Amino acid sequence: MKLNKNFLVHTTGDDTVVVPTSDAGFSGVVKGNETLGAILDLLSKDTTEENIIESMLKVYDAPREIIERDVKTALRRLKEIGAIDE
């Protein structure tokens, strides 16, 4: 899976914003935190959910269950708006 080319990501400090282009089929802005920014950064290249979880475990000092839940939630929401190509 990979971030759809019709979505742009902008990160400022701890805030991340996902903005669709006119070709995205979604209108609105998705606001997120540093964790979403890290997930989106990993989605800049073709990857898997498991690779994202493993990468997040290396960066964040949190239990695997929490990281898995957060990654799954973020990916589900991004898929719902068409921001991820599988």
DSSP file (Angstrom, degrees, kcal/mol; ACC not computed):
  #  RESIDUE AA STRUCTURE BP1 BP2  ACC     N-H-->O    O-->H-N    N-H-->O    O-->H-N    TCO  KAPPA ALPHA  PHI   PSI    X-CA   Y-CA   Z-CA
    1    1 A M              0   0    0      0, 0.0    46,-2.7     0, 0.0     2,-0.3   0.000 360.0 360.0 360.0 156.3    0.0    0.0    0.0
    2    2 A K  E     -A   85   0A   0     83,-2.3    83,-3.5    44,-0.2    42,-0.2  -0.988 360.0 -84.5-156.2 153.5    1.1    3.6   -0.6
    3    3 A L  E     -A   84   0A   0     40,-2.8    81,-0.3    -2,-0.3     2,-0.1  -0.440  53.5-109.0 -63.5 132.0   -0.3    7.1   -0.2
    4    4 A N    >   -     0   0    0     79,-3.2     3,-1.7    -2,-0.2    -1,-0.1  -0.391  19.7-128.3 -63.4 136.4   -2.4    8.1   -3.2
    5    5 A K  T 3  S+     0   0    0      1,-0.3    -1,-0.1    -2,-0.1    19,-0.1   0.639 103.9  69.7 -64.2 -13.8   -0.7   10.7   -5.4
    6    6 A N  T 3  S+     0   0    0     17,-0.1    15,-3.2    18,-0.1     2,-0.4   0.281  88.8  75.7 -88.7  11.7   -3.9   12.8   -5.2
    7    7 A F  E <   -B   20   0B   0     -3,-1.7     2,-0.4    13,-0.2    11,-0.0  -0.987  66.0-156.7-125.1 133.6   -3.2   13.6   -1.5
    8    8 A L  E     -B   19   0B   0     11,-3.4    11,-3.0    -2,-0.4     2,-0.4  -0.843   6.4-149.3-108.7 144.7   -0.6   16.0   -0.2
    9    9 A V  E     -B   18   0B   0     -2,-0.4     2,-0.4     9,-0.2     9,-0.2  -0.943  12.6-177.3-117.5 133.9    0.9   15.9    3.2
   10   10 A H  E     -B   17   0B   0      7,-2.6     7,-2.8    -2,-0.4     2,-0.5  -0.995   4.7-168.8-131.2 126.8    2.1   18.9    5.2
   11   11 A T  E     +B   16   0B   0     -2,-0.4     2,-0.4     5,-0.2     5,-0.2  -0.962   8.8 175.8-119.3 130.3    3.7   18.7    8.6
   12   12 A T  E >   -B   15   0B   0      3,-2.7     3,-2.3    -2,-0.5     2,-0.3  -0.962  66.1 -49.3-131.8 114.2    4.5   21.6   10.9
   13   13 A G  T 3  S-     0   0    0     -2,-0.4     0, 0.0     1,-0.3     0, 0.0  -0.443 123.9 -18.9  61.3-123.4    5.9   20.8   14.3
   14   14 A D  T 3  S+     0   0    0     -2,-0.3     2,-0.4    -3,-0.1    -1,-0.3   0.421 120.1  93.3 -94.6   0.0    3.7   18.1   15.8
   15   15 A D  E <   -B   12   0B   0     -3,-2.3    -3,-2.7    18,-0.1     2,-0.4  -0.788  52.4-170.1-101.8 137.3    0.7   18.7   13.4
   16   16 A T  E     -BC  11  32B   0     16,-2.5    16,-3.1    -2,-0.4     2,-0.4  -0.977   1.2-167.2-124.4 138.5    0.1   16.9   10.2
   17   17 A V  E     -BC  10  31B   0     -7,-2.8    -7,-2.6    -2,-0.4     2,-0.5  -0.989   7.4-157.5-127.2 133.8   -2.4   17.9    7.5
   18   18 A V  E     -BC   9  30B   0     12,-2.8    12,-2.4    -2,-0.4    -9,-0.2  -0.957  15.4-173.6-110.9 123.4   -3.6   15.8    4.6
   19   19 A V  E     -B    8   0B   0    -11,-3.0   -11,-3.4    -2,-0.5     2,-0.2  -0.964  15.5-137.1-122.2 128.9   -5.1   17.8    1.7
   20   20 A P  E     -B    7   0B   0      0, 0.0   -13,-0.2     0, 0.0     8,-0.1  -0.536  14.8-131.4 -81.4 150.0   -6.7   16.3   -1.3
   21   21 A T    >   -     0   0    0    -15,-3.2     3,-1.7    -2,-0.2     5,-0.4  -0.361  39.5 -92.4 -83.2 176.8   -6.1   17.6   -4.8
   22   22 A S  T 3  S+     0   0    0      1,-0.3     3,-0.3     2,-0.1    -1,-0.1   0.707 126.7  55.6 -65.8 -18.1   -9.0   18.3   -7.1
   23   23 A D  T 3  S+     0   0    0      1,-0.2    -1,-0.3   -17,-0.1   -17,-0.1   0.378  82.8  90.9 -92.5   3.7   -8.7   14.8   -8.5
   24   24 A A  S <  S-     0   0    0     -3,-1.7    -1,-0.2   -18,-0.2    -2,-0.1   0.785  83.4-134.4 -75.5 -28.6   -8.9   13.0   -5.2
   25   25 A G  S    S+     0   0    0     -3,-0.3     2,-0.4    -4,-0.3    -1,-0.1   0.610  79.0  90.1  80.7  10.2  -12.7   12.4   -5.0
   26   26 A F        -     0   0    0     -5,-0.4     2,-0.5     2,-0.1    -1,-0.2  -0.999  59.3-160.4-137.2 135.1  -12.6   13.7   -1.4
   27   27 A S        +     0   0    0     -2,-0.4     2,-0.3    -3,-0.1    -6,-0.0  -0.977  51.5  58.5-121.1 128.2  -13.1   17.2   -0.2
   28   28 A G  S    S-     0   0    0     -2,-0.5     2,-0.4    -8,-0.1    -2,-0.1  -0.871  75.1 -90.3 147.0-179.3  -11.9   18.2    3.2
   29   29 A V        -     0   0    0     -2,-0.3     2,-0.6   -10,-0.1   -10,-0.2  -0.991  23.4-147.3-129.4 136.5   -8.8   18.3    5.3
   30   30 A V  E     -C   18   0B   0    -12,-2.4   -12,-2.8    -2,-0.4     2,-0.4  -0.918  15.9-163.1-104.9 121.0   -7.5   15.6    7.6
   31   31 A K  E     +C   17   0B   0     -2,-0.6     2,-0.3   -14,-0.2   -14,-0.2  -0.848  18.8 157.7-104.8 140.2   -5.7   16.9   10.6
   32   32 A G  E     -C   16   0B   0    -16,-3.1   -16,-2.5    -2,-0.4     2,-0.1  -0.866  31.8-107.7-148.6-178.3   -3.5   14.6   12.7
   33   33 A N     >  -     0   0    0     -2,-0.3     4,-2.0   -18,-0.2   -18,-0.1  -0.231  52.8 -74.2-104.0-167.4   -0.6   14.5   15.1
   34   34 A E  H  > S+     0   0    0      1,-0.2     4,-2.1     2,-0.2     5,-0.1   0.841 128.2  57.3 -60.6 -35.7    3.0   13.4   15.0
   35   35 A T  H  > S+     0   0    0      2,-0.2     4,-2.2     1,-0.2    -1,-0.2   0.928 106.5  47.7 -64.4 -45.4    2.0    9.8   14.9
   36   36 A L  H  > S+     0   0    0      1,-0.2     4,-2.9     2,-0.2     5,-0.2   0.903 109.7  54.9 -61.1 -39.8   -0.1   10.3   11.7
   37   37 A G  H  X S+     0   0    0     -4,-2.0     4,-2.2     1,-0.2    -1,-0.2   0.901 107.6  48.9 -59.4 -41.5    2.8   12.2   10.2
   38   38 A A  H  X S+     0   0    0     -4,-2.1     4,-1.9     2,-0.2    -1,-0.2   0.904 111.8  48.9 -65.6 -41.2    5.1    9.2   10.8
   39   39 A I  H  X S+     0   0    0     -4,-2.2     4,-1.5     1,-0.2    -2,-0.2   0.930 112.1  48.3 -63.8 -45.4    2.6    6.8    9.3
   40   40 A L  H  < S+     0   0    0     -4,-2.9     4,-0.3     1,-0.2    -1,-0.2   0.865 107.7  55.5 -64.1 -36.3    2.2    9.0    6.2
   41   41 A D  H >< S+     0   0    0     -4,-2.2     3,-1.3    -5,-0.2    -1,-0.2   0.919 108.1  48.5 -61.4 -42.8    5.9    9.3    5.9
   42   42 A L  H >< S+     0   0    0     -4,-1.9     3,-1.0     1,-0.3    -1,-0.2   0.802 105.7  59.3 -66.8 -28.4    6.2    5.5    5.8
   43   43 A L  T 3< S+     0   0    0     -4,-1.5   -40,-2.8     1,-0.2    -1,-0.3   0.465  79.4  87.2 -79.6  -0.8    3.4    5.5    3.2
   44   44 A S  T <  S+     0   0    0     -3,-1.3     2,-0.3    -4,-0.3    -1,-0.2   0.737  97.2  39.8 -69.2 -19.8    5.4    7.6    0.8
   45   45 A K  S <  S-     0   0    0     -3,-1.0     2,-0.1    -4,-0.2   -42,-0.1  -0.888 111.1 -82.7-122.1 157.0    6.9    4.3   -0.4
   46   46 A D        +     0   0    0     -2,-0.3     2,-0.3   -44,-0.1   -44,-0.2  -0.396  68.8 147.8 -59.6 128.2    5.1    1.0   -1.0
   47   47 A T        -     0   0    0    -46,-2.7     2,-0.3    -2,-0.1     3,-0.0  -0.851  40.0-114.6-150.4-178.8    4.8   -0.7    2.3
   48   48 A T     >  -     0   0    0     -2,-0.3     4,-2.0     1,-0.1     5,-0.2  -0.828  30.4-111.0-122.7 164.3    2.6   -3.1    4.4
   49   49 A E  H  > S+     0   0    0     -2,-0.3     4,-2.4     1,-0.2     5,-0.2   0.909 119.7  52.7 -59.0 -42.3    0.7   -2.6    7.6
   50   50 A E  H  > S+     0   0    0      1,-0.2     4,-2.6     2,-0.2    -1,-0.2   0.890 107.1  51.5 -63.5 -39.9    3.2   -4.9    9.4
   51   51 A N  H  > S+     0   0    0      2,-0.2     4,-2.3     1,-0.2    -1,-0.2   0.888 109.9  50.3 -63.9 -38.2    6.2   -2.8    8.2
   52   52 A I  H  X S+     0   0    0     -4,-2.0     4,-2.5     2,-0.2    -2,-0.2   0.937 111.4  48.0 -64.6 -45.6    4.5    0.3    9.5
   53   53 A I  H  X S+     0   0    0     -4,-2.4     4,-2.2     1,-0.2    -2,-0.2   0.932 112.5  48.6 -60.5 -46.6    3.9   -1.3   12.9
   54   54 A E  H  X S+     0   0    0     -4,-2.6     4,-1.1     1,-0.2    -1,-0.2   0.898 112.2  48.8 -62.6 -40.6    7.4   -2.6   13.1
   55   55 A S  H  X S+     0   0    0     -4,-2.3     4,-0.9     1,-0.2     3,-0.3   0.904 110.9  50.3 -65.0 -41.1    8.9    0.9   12.2
   56   56 A M  H  X S+     0   0    0     -4,-2.5     4,-3.1     1,-0.2     3,-0.5   0.861 104.6  58.0 -66.3 -35.5    6.6    2.6   14.8
   57   57 A L  H  < S+     0   0    0     -4,-2.2    -1,-0.2     1,-0.2    -2,-0.2   0.830 104.2  52.8 -62.9 -31.2    7.8    0.1   17.5
   58   58 A K  H  < S+     0   0    0     -4,-1.1    -1,-0.2    -3,-0.3    -2,-0.2   0.771 118.3  35.6 -73.8 -26.0   11.4    1.2   16.8
   59   59 A V  H  < S+     0   0    0     -4,-0.9     2,-0.4    -3,-0.5    -2,-0.2   0.846 112.5  55.4 -96.2 -40.8   10.5    4.9   17.3
   60   60 A Y     <  -     0   0    0     -4,-3.1     2,-1.5    -5,-0.1    -1,-0.1  -0.801  69.6-138.0-106.8 137.5    7.8    5.0   20.0
   61   61 A D        +     0   0    0     -2,-0.4    -4,-0.1    -3,-0.1    -3,-0.1  -0.651  63.5 116.4 -89.5  80.3    8.0    3.6   23.5
   62   62 A A  S    S-     0   0    0     -2,-1.5    -2,-0.1    -5,-0.2     5,-0.0  -0.975  72.5 -86.9-144.4 154.0    4.6    2.1   23.6
   63   63 A P    >>  -     0   0    0      0, 0.0     4,-2.0     0, 0.0     3,-0.6  -0.306  38.4-118.2 -61.8 146.9    3.1   -1.4   23.9
   64   64 A R  H 3> S+     0   0    0      1,-0.2     4,-3.1     2,-0.2     5,-0.2   0.868 113.0  58.7 -53.1 -40.8    2.7   -3.3   20.6
   65   65 A E  H 3> S+     0   0    0      1,-0.2     4,-2.3     2,-0.2    -1,-0.2   0.889 106.8  47.1 -60.0 -40.0   -1.1   -3.5   21.1
   66   66 A I  H <> S+     0   0    0     -3,-0.6     4,-2.6     2,-0.2    -1,-0.2   0.929 113.9  46.6 -67.9 -45.6   -1.4    0.3   21.3
   67   67 A I  H  X S+     0   0    0     -4,-2.0     4,-2.8     2,-0.2     5,-0.2   0.922 112.5  50.2 -64.3 -44.1    0.7    0.9   18.2
   68   68 A E  H  X S+     0   0    0     -4,-3.1     4,-2.7    -5,-0.2     5,-0.2   0.929 111.9  48.3 -59.1 -45.1   -1.2   -1.8   16.3
   69   69 A R  H  X S+     0   0    0     -4,-2.3     4,-2.4    -5,-0.2    -2,-0.2   0.936 113.6  46.3 -61.3 -47.0   -4.5   -0.2   17.3
   70   70 A D  H  X S+     0   0    0     -4,-2.6     4,-2.5     2,-0.2    -2,-0.2   0.904 114.3  47.1 -64.6 -42.0   -3.4    3.3   16.3
   71   71 A V  H  X S+     0   0    0     -4,-2.8     4,-2.8     2,-0.2     5,-0.2   0.935 113.0  48.8 -65.1 -46.2   -1.9    2.2   13.0
   72   72 A K  H  X S+     0   0    0     -4,-2.7     4,-2.4    -5,-0.2    -2,-0.2   0.902 112.5  48.9 -60.8 -41.7   -5.0    0.1   12.1
   73   73 A T  H  X S+     0   0    0     -4,-2.4     4,-2.3    -5,-0.2    -1,-0.2   0.937 113.1  46.5 -63.5 -47.2   -7.2    3.1   12.9
   74   74 A A  H  X S+     0   0    0     -4,-2.5     4,-2.4     1,-0.2    -2,-0.2   0.927 114.3  47.2 -62.1 -45.6   -5.2    5.5   10.9
   75   75 A L  H  X S+     0   0    0     -4,-2.8     4,-2.4     1,-0.2    -1,-0.2   0.900 110.7  52.2 -64.8 -40.5   -5.0    3.2    7.9
   76   76 A R  H  X S+     0   0    0     -4,-2.4     4,-2.1    -5,-0.2    -1,-0.2   0.929 112.2  45.6 -60.4 -45.4   -8.7    2.5    8.0
   77   77 A R  H  X S+     0   0    0     -4,-2.3     4,-1.1     1,-0.2    -2,-0.2   0.887 112.6  50.0 -67.6 -38.9   -9.6    6.2    8.0
   78   78 A L  H  <>S+     0   0    0     -4,-2.4     5,-2.7     1,-0.2     6,-0.5   0.883 111.0  50.1 -66.3 -37.1   -7.2    6.9    5.2
   79   79 A K  H ><5S+     0   0    0     -4,-2.4     3,-1.3     1,-0.2    -2,-0.2   0.888 103.5  60.5 -65.9 -38.6   -8.6    4.1    3.2
   80   80 A E  H 3<5S+     0   0    0     -4,-2.1    -1,-0.2     1,-0.3    -2,-0.2   0.826 109.5  41.6 -59.2 -32.6  -12.1    5.4    3.8
   81   81 A I  T 3<5S-     0   0    0     -4,-1.1    -1,-0.3    -3,-0.2    -2,-0.2   0.411 118.0-110.1 -96.7   2.3  -11.3    8.7    2.1
   82   82 A G  T < 5S+     0   0    0     -3,-1.3    -3,-0.2    -4,-0.3    -2,-0.1   0.697  77.8 131.2  81.4  19.2   -9.3    7.1   -0.7
   83   83 A A      < +     0   0    0     -5,-2.7   -79,-3.2    -6,-0.2     2,-0.5   0.534  58.4  65.9 -83.7  -5.5   -5.9    8.3    0.4
   84   84 A I  E     -A    3   0A   0     -6,-0.5     2,-0.5   -81,-0.3   -81,-0.2  -0.966  65.0-154.9-122.4 131.4   -4.3    4.9    0.2
   85   85 A D  E      A    2   0A   0    -83,-3.5   -83,-2.3    -2,-0.5    -6,-0.0  -0.872 360.0 360.0 -96.7 131.9   -3.6    2.8   -2.9
   86   86 A E              0   0    0     -2,-0.5    -1,-0.1   -85,-0.2   -83,-0.1   0.448 360.0 360.0-103.7 360.0   -3.4   -0.9   -2.3
